[in-house]
Amino acid sequence: MILYHRGAAIQPSVTRRGHTYIARVSLLEEDGEATSLGDLGEFANYDCAYAFAVRCATAFVDGQPMPRSPFNASLLRTS
C-alpha cells in the first residue's frame, strides 16, 4: 500500500526472516527523488513492523530524528 505524507509517497514493506519481521520503507518525494531507508529493525509481528516503517518514513519526511527500533535480534545472536 502506498501512503502519502506532505507530498511524499511512502511505501512501507515487511519481510520475514526466521521468526522475526523486518521493517523497510521506500519514499518518492515530490521532486522525484527516491529514497530507501533499508532495514529499520526486527519485530515480533507484521503489524508492529509495518507501523514502525510508517513512523520512520514520516519522521524522515518531516526532518525529525528517526525512532529507534525496540530491539535488534542480530545483536542478540551468538556464534
C-alpha positions as CSV (number, residue, x, y, z in Angstrom):
1,M,0.0,0.0,0.0
2,I,1.3,3.5,-0.8
3,L,0.6,6.3,1.7
4,Y,1.1,10.0,1.2
5,H,2.6,12.4,3.7
6,R,3.4,16.0,2.9
7,G,3.5,15.3,-0.8
8,A,5.8,12.2,-0.5
9,A,4.7,8.8,-1.5
10,I,5.6,6.3,1.2
11,Q,5.7,2.5,0.6
12,P,6.3,0.5,3.7
13,S,7.1,-3.2,3.4
14,V,7.7,-6.1,5.8
15,T,9.7,-9.2,5.1
16,R,10.0,-12.3,7.3
17,R,13.4,-13.5,8.5
18,G,13.2,-16.6,10.6
19,H,10.9,-15.9,13.5
20,T,11.0,-12.1,13.1
21,Y,9.7,-9.5,10.7
22,I,11.9,-6.8,9.2
23,A,10.6,-3.3,8.6
24,R,11.6,-1.5,5.4
25,V,10.4,1.6,3.6
26,S,10.8,3.4,0.3
27,L,9.9,7.0,-0.4
28,L,9.3,9.1,-3.5
29,E,9.4,12.8,-2.9
30,E,7.6,15.4,-4.9
31,D,10.8,16.4,-6.7
32,G,11.1,12.8,-7.9
33,E,13.9,11.8,-5.6
34,A,13.6,8.2,-4.5
35,T,15.0,7.0,-1.1
36,S,15.1,3.7,0.6
37,L,15.8,3.6,4.3
38,G,16.8,0.0,4.3
39,D,16.3,-2.4,7.1
40,L,14.8,-0.4,10.0
41,G,14.5,-3.1,12.7
42,E,13.3,-6.5,13.7
43,F,9.9,-7.1,15.2
44,A,7.8,-10.0,16.7
45,N,4.9,-9.4,14.3
46,Y,3.9,-8.0,11.0
47,D,1.7,-5.2,12.3
48,C,4.4,-3.7,14.6
49,A,7.0,-3.8,11.8
50,Y,4.6,-2.1,9.3
51,A,3.6,0.6,11.8
52,F,7.3,1.3,12.6
53,A,8.1,1.6,8.9
54,V,5.4,4.3,8.6
55,R,6.7,6.1,11.7
56,C,10.2,6.2,10.3
57,A,9.1,7.4,6.9
58,T,7.0,10.3,8.3
59,A,9.9,11.3,10.6
60,F,12.3,11.3,7.6
61,V,9.9,13.4,5.5
62,D,9.4,15.9,8.4
63,G,13.1,16.2,9.1
64,Q,12.7,14.7,12.6
65,P,15.1,12.2,14.2
66,M,14.4,8.6,13.3
67,P,12.8,6.5,16.0
68,R,14.8,3.6,17.4
69,S,13.5,0.1,17.0
70,P,12.7,-1.7,20.2
71,F,15.4,-4.3,19.8
72,N,17.8,-5.7,17.2
73,A,17.9,-9.5,17.3
74,S,21.2,-9.6,15.3
75,L,22.9,-8.2,18.4
76,L,21.5,-11.0,20.5
77,R,22.8,-13.8,18.2
78,T,25.9,-15.6,19.2
79,S,28.2,-17.8,17.2
